[in-house]
């Protein structure tokens, strides 16, 4: 009885992973936020805006190499990506200090609906009352 080793069941990682469910909740962020400024070394009011990627110039090394490889006969030379897995992108906030104008980026969670400093329509009727 005492000589048999204790057998442990293997713990599957997949059984512990809880699937994240995206709620259709609207993420609403105020246009100003009092947060730490690295340049001023203290908390300052920051102007909040949503980061947008700039226009591609096509002059990056990879773009130049790709264009050179595509030139001439022979069709498509590199694989074209089709298996898009994500349905959302992470929202990136651009915070600008109102005093020293230093800017920094702050990524927040993934969401389908994002608003910046607007009033939410949920729970408000046209006539103002809750039970009208």
Residue, then its C-alpha position, 0 to 999 in steps of 0.5 A: x500500500x505505502x510503496x505505490x507513488x501518488x499519481x497526479x493528473x496532468x493539468x491542461x493549460x487549455x482547461x484553465x484558460x478562460x475565454x475573454x468575452x468582448x462586451x459591446x460596452x462603449x469605452x468613453x474617455x474624458x478629453x482631459x486627464x490629470x496624470x504624471x508628466x515625465x518632463x515636468x516630474x509631477x502630475x499635470x492636466x493632459x489633453x487626451x486624443x486618439x493616436x492615428x498612424x501616419x500616411x505610409x511614404x513607401x520609402x522604408x527599406x522593406x517597401x523599396x525591397x518589395x517594389x524591386x522584387x515585384x518589378x518585371x514578369x513573374x507575378x506575385x513574389x511574396x505571400x499575401x496575408x489573408x488569415x486575419x485573426x483579430x476583429x479589433x485593434x488596441x486603442x492608443x491614447x495620445x496624452x499631451x501635457x498642457x504645460x510643457x506640451x510633452x506627448x506620450x502614448x498610452x495603450x488601453x484595452x481592445x474595444x469595438x466602440x470608442x468615444x472621446x469625451x462625449x455624453x453617453x446616450x444610454x439611460x437618457x430619454x428625450x424628456x429627461x425623466x427616468x420613469x416617464 
